[in-house]
Amino acid sequence: MRDISLYIHIPFCKQKCFYCDFPSYSGKEGLMNEYIEALSNEILQKGKEYRISSIFIGGGTPSYLNDLSLEKLLRTLNKLNLKDDFEFTVECNPGTLNEKNLNIMKEHNVNRISMGLQSTKNSLLKDIGRIHSYEEFEENYFLARKLGFNNINADLMFGLPNQTIEDWECSLRKVAELELDHISAYSLIIEEGTRFYKLYEEDKLNLPEEDKERIMYLTTKDILNGYGYHQYEISNYSKKGKECFHNKVYWKCDEYLGMGVSASSFIDKKRSKNMDNIKEYIKRINNKESVIEEIHVNDIKDDMEEFLFMGLRMIEGIKVEKFKERFNKDIYEVYGEIIEKNIKKGLLINNSGNLYLTSHGIEISNYVMSDFILS
């Protein structure tokens, strides 16, 4: 029985955030119970042949599930072959958490909570379409701590409309002072199909200038280091021993199995994706039909590019020996010219067989990584 990580997708939201391009929907609560029933069937059908090393329930808003559906889903997942030390994360939005659903999670082995905060300033939360206040986040956070959750992440975003450098620094300090175990700090990306994309096209979004956004990124590491967080990936910081195992599965290009609408999997060098339509997904599961919509078989070039592109996101970078082990090729034989060029520019370092980005390389990581992709 081989080890694998599971991603479970919950597509329901109370309200769609203005920046969100994830496959999630508001106003479809009527399908919730049916969806969880179908999802549970997919989990039991596909998950039983593996030993589970991590589970990540994302969305959407998993904590928006009603108690019955949440309990059904968690009970189903606990029927799988779970490793003793497995990591079990549920994404939760402030304003959808309470003592009842937190206790349900606790009773069913959830040991990590990831809370979507984004900002500590209420006017900014309103500007980006969040349904909660900072005070609700704090209330939910302290309740989760009281109930025994000792691994909690908060997501923060910079580069938001109307956000100043001072706003960002205030958010970082406020959250770090709460002694969270993990902080994810992402920059806003304007994605097609979102409300923000429409406003951006109409020139109605007051975004921070590029140099201000860069300062926000640079101050993140300094501030969080001062509170005992170490950066282990471009956008992720943790206290000692609290790195997110599940996310590292993606960055290391290890295998994972995705279940639910829109969920992606990577198994046996095949990338597959489930369909997006909730009703069609339920119908197909009930009829014992396949819900896979797309399959892409990676060639060795795809695999090597992904290994580099994802691995260089981690501060420790990639092990040159691991590349050889995985692809039976010397990394310098394939990418030597590009590696040397970026080392000379001060963007990459090869130290004792570890290839990783310099501080400046991290700042312009997309530029460095595109070098490898275009080769």
C-alpha positions in Angstrom: 0.0 0.0 0.0 1.6 3.2 -1.1 1.5 6.6 0.7 -0.5 9.5 -0.8 -1.9 12.9 0.2 -5.5 13.7 -0.3 -7.1 17.0 -1.4 -10.9 17.2 -0.9 -12.8 20.1 -2.6 -15.8 21.8 -1.0 -17.3 24.2 -3.6 -19.7 26.1 -1.3 -19.3 29.7 -0.1 -21.6 32.1 1.8 -20.3 34.9 -0.5 -17.8 34.9 -3.4 -14.8 37.1 -2.6 -14.0 39.7 -5.2 -10.5 38.4 -6.0 -11.4 34.6 -6.0 -11.1 32.6 -9.2 -11.3 29.2 -7.4 -14.2 26.9 -8.4 -16.6 27.9 -5.6 -20.2 29.1 -5.6 -22.6 31.0 -3.4 -26.3 30.3 -3.4 -26.0 26.5 -4.0 -26.5 25.4 -0.4 -29.4 23.2 -1.5 -27.0 20.8 -3.1 -24.8 20.5 0.0 -26.1 17.2 1.5 -26.3 15.5 -1.9 -22.8 16.6 -2.8 -21.3 15.3 0.5 -23.1 12.0 -0.1 -21.6 11.7 -3.6 -18.2 12.9 -2.4 -18.1 10.3 0.4 -18.8 7.6 -2.3 -15.9 8.9 -4.4 -13.6 8.9 -1.3 -14.4 5.3 -0.3 -14.1 4.2 -3.9 -10.7 5.7 -4.7 -9.1 6.3 -1.3 -9.1 2.8 0.2 -6.1 1.5 -1.8 -3.7 4.0 -0.3 -2.2 4.9 3.0 -2.9 8.5 3.8 -0.1 10.8 4.9 -2.1 14.1 4.8 -5.5 15.4 4.1 -6.4 18.9 3.1 -10.0 20.0 2.8 -10.1 23.2 0.8 -12.6 25.2 -1.1 -14.7 27.2 -1.2 -15.4 27.3 2.5 -15.3 23.8 4.1 -16.4 25.4 7.5 -19.6 26.6 5.8 -20.8 23.0 5.6 -23.8 22.3 7.8 -23.0 20.1 10.9 -24.6 17.0 9.4 -22.6 17.2 6.1 -19.3 18.1 7.9 -19.7 15.1 10.3 -20.6 12.7 7.4 -17.5 13.8 5.4 -15.1 13.6 8.3 -16.5 10.2 9.3 -15.9 8.9 5.8 -12.3 10.1 5.7 -11.6 8.4 9.0 -12.5 5.1 7.4 -9.4 5.3 5.2 -6.0 3.9 6.1 -4.5 6.9 8.0 -0.8 7.1 9.0 -0.2 7.6 12.7 1.4 11.0 12.3 -0.8 12.2 9.4 -1.6 15.9 9.0 -5.3 16.8 8.6 -6.1 20.4 7.6 -9.5 22.0 7.1 -9.8 25.5 5.6 -12.0 27.7 7.7 -13.3 31.2 7.2 -13.9 33.5 10.2 -17.6 34.0 10.6 -18.4 30.3 9.8 -16.8 28.8 12.8 -18.5 28.0 16.1 -18.0 25.6 19.1 -20.2 22.9 17.5 -18.3 22.6 14.2 -14.9 23.0 15.8 -15.8 20.1 18.2 -16.9 18.0 15.2 -13.5 18.6 13.6 -11.6 17.8 16.8 -13.6 14.6 17.4 -12.7 13.4 13.9 -8.9 13.8 14.0 -8.6 17.2 12.3 -5.3 18.5 13.7 -4.7 21.7 11.7 -6.9 24.6 10.8 -6.1 27.2 8.1 -8.0 30.4 8.6 -8.6 32.8 5.7 -8.1 36.2 7.4 -6.4 38.3 4.6 -6.2 41.6 6.6 -6.7 42.9 10.1 -8.3 46.1 8.8 -12.1 45.9 8.5 -12.4 48.5 5.8 -10.0 46.4 3.6 -11.9 43.2 4.4 -15.0 44.9 3.1 -13.2 46.2 0.0 -12.3 42.6 -1.0 -15.7 41.0 -0.3 -14.9 39.2 2.9 -17.9 38.3 5.1 -16.2 38.7 8.5 -14.5 41.3 10.7 -11.1 41.1 12.3 -12.8 40.8 15.7 -14.6 37.6 14.4 -11.3 36.1 13.4 -9.9 36.7 16.8 -12.9 35.3 18.5 -12.8 32.2 16.3 -9.0 31.8 16.8 -9.2 31.9 20.6 -12.1 29.5 20.6 -10.1 27.0 18.5 -7.2 27.3 20.8 -9.4 26.8 23.8 -10.8 23.6 22.2 -7.3 22.2 21.8 -6.2 23.0 18.2 -2.4 23.5 18.4 -1.6 24.0 14.7 -3.3 27.0 13.2 -2.5 29.0 10.1 -3.8 32.3 8.9 -3.7 33.6 5.3 -2.8 37.2 4.8 -2.8 39.2 1.5 -0.8 42.2 0.4 -1.1 44.4 -2.6 -4.8 44.9 -1.9 -6.8 47.9 -3.2 -6.5 50.9 -0.9 -3.9 49.1 1.2 -0.9 51.0 2.5 2.5 49.7 3.6 1.5 50.6 7.2 -1.7 48.6 6.9 0.3 45.5 5.8 2.9 45.9 8.6 0.1 46.3 11.2 -1.6 43.1 9.9 1.6 41.1 10.2 2.4 42.4 13.7 -1.1 41.9 15.0 -1.3 38.3 13.7 2.2 37.4 14.8 1.5 38.6 18.3 -1.3 36.0 18.5 1.3 33.3 18.3 -0.2 31.5 15.3 1.8 28.4 14.3 1.9 29.3 10.6 1.4 32.4 8.4 0.8 32.4 4.7 1.5 35.8 3.1 0.4 36.1 -0.5 0.3 39.0 -3.0 -3.0 39.7 -4.7 -3.1 38.5 -8.3 -5.9 39.8 -10.5 -7.4 36.8 -12.1 -9.7 36.7 -15.2 -13.4 36.1 -14.4 -13.3 37.7 -11.0 -15.1 40.9 -9.9 -11.7 42.5 -9.4 -10.7 41.7 -13.0 -13.7 43.6 -14.3 -12.9 46.6 -12.1 -9.2 46.5 -13.1 -10.2 46.5 -16.8 -12.4 49.6 -16.1 -9.5 51.2 -14.2 -11.5 51.3 -11.0 -9.1 49.5 -8.7 -6.8 51.6 -6.5 -3.9 49.1 -6.3 -0.6 49.9 -4.6 2.3 50.8 -6.9 4.8 48.1 -7.8 7.6 49.5 -5.6 5.2 49.7 -2.6 4.1 46.1 -3.2 7.8 45.1 -3.3 8.4 46.8 0.0 5.4 44.9 1.5 7.0 41.7 0.4 10.5 42.6 1.8 9.1 43.7 5.2 7.2 40.5 5.6 10.3 38.4 6.2 11.9 40.9 8.6 8.8 41.4 10.7 7.9 37.7 10.9 11.5 36.7 11.7 11.4 39.0 14.6 8.4 37.0 16.0 10.1 33.6 15.6 8.8 32.6 12.2 11.1 31.1 9.5 10.4 31.4 5.8 10.4 27.9 4.3 8.7 28.8 1.0 8.2 32.0 -1.0 4.9 32.8 0.7 4.9 30.6 3.8 6.3 31.1 7.3 6.1 28.9 10.3 7.2 28.3 13.9 9.6 25.5 14.4 8.1 22.1 13.4 4.9 23.6 12.0 5.6 23.7 8.3 2.7 22.5 6.3 3.4 18.9 5.2 0.6 18.8 2.6 1.8 21.9 0.7 5.3 20.5 0.6 3.8 17.5 -1.3 2.9 19.9 -4.1 6.2 21.7 -4.1 8.2 18.5 -4.1 6.0 17.1 -7.0 5.1 14.1 -4.9 1.8 12.3 -5.7 -1.6 13.4 -4.5 -5.2 12.4 -5.1 -7.9 15.0 -5.5 -11.6 14.3 -4.9 -14.7 16.4 -5.3 -15.7 18.8 -8.1 -12.7 20.5 -9.8 -10.2 18.6 -7.8 -6.9 17.7 -9.4 -4.7 14.6 -9.0 -1.1 13.7 -9.8 -0.6 9.9 -9.9 1.7 7.7 -12.0 2.9 10.8 -14.0 -0.7 11.6 -15.0 -2.4 14.9 -14.1 -6.2 14.6 -14.0 -9.0 17.0 -13.1 -12.6 16.4 -12.1 -15.5 18.2 -13.7 -16.7 21.6 -12.3 -20.4 21.1 -12.5 -21.8 20.1 -9.1 -25.1 18.6 -10.3 -23.4 16.6 -13.1 -20.7 15.4 -10.6 -23.5 14.1 -8.2 -25.3 12.5 -11.1 -22.2 10.7 -12.4 -21.1 9.5 -9.0 -24.6 8.1 -8.3 -24.5 6.3 -11.7 -21.0 5.0 -10.9 -19.6 6.9 -13.9 -16.2 8.6 -14.1 -16.1 12.3 -13.0 -12.7 12.9 -14.6 -12.8 15.6 -17.2 -9.2 16.0 -18.2 -6.1 13.8 -18.2 -2.6 14.9 -19.1 0.3 12.5 -19.2 3.5 14.2 -18.4 6.6 13.6 -20.5 10.0 13.8 -19.0 10.4 17.5 -20.0 7.1 18.4 -18.1 8.3 16.5 -15.1 11.7 18.1 -15.0 10.3 21.6 -15.4 7.7 21.1 -12.7 10.3 19.7 -10.4 12.4 22.8 -10.8 9.6 25.3 -10.9 7.9 24.0 -7.7 11.1 23.0 -5.9 12.7 26.4 -6.2 9.7 27.9 -4.4 11.1 26.3 -1.2 13.8 28.2 0.6 15.9 25.1 0.8 15.5 24.6 -2.9 16.2 21.3 -4.6 18.8 18.6 -4.1 20.8 18.0 -7.2 21.1 14.3 -6.3 17.3 14.0 -6.0 17.0 15.3 -9.6 19.4 12.6 -10.8 17.6 10.0 -8.8 14.2 10.9 -10.2 15.1 11.5 -13.9 18.3 9.5 -14.3 20.0 12.7 -15.7 22.5 15.2 -14.3 20.8 18.5 -13.7 23.8 20.3 -15.3 23.5 18.2 -18.4 20.0 19.5 -18.9 20.0 23.0 -17.4 23.7 23.8 -16.9 23.8 27.0 -19.0 20.7 28.4 -17.3 21.9 27.5 -13.8 25.3 29.2 -14.4 23.8 32.3 -15.9 21.5 32.8 -12.9 24.4 32.0 -10.4 26.4 34.8 -12.2 23.5 37.2 -11.8 23.3 36.5 -8.1 19.9 34.9 -8.3 20.8 31.2 -7.7 23.2 29.4 -5.4 24.6 25.8 -5.6 25.8 25.0 -2.1 26.9 21.4 -1.3 24.5 19.9 -3.9 21.5 22.2 -2.9 20.3 24.5 -5.6 18.2 27.4 -4.2 17.3 31.0 -4.9 19.2 33.9 -3.3 17.2 36.7 -1.5 17.2 38.7 -4.6 16.3 35.6 -6.6 13.2 35.1 -4.4 12.1 38.7 -5.1 12.1 38.0 -8.9 11.4 34.3 -8.7 9.0 34.3 -11.6 11.7 35.7 -13.9 14.2 33.0 -12.8 11.7 30.2 -13.1 10.5 31.2 -16.5 14.1 30.7 -17.7 13.8 27.0 -16.9 10.3 26.7 -18.4 11.2 28.3 -21.7 14.3 26.1 -22.2 
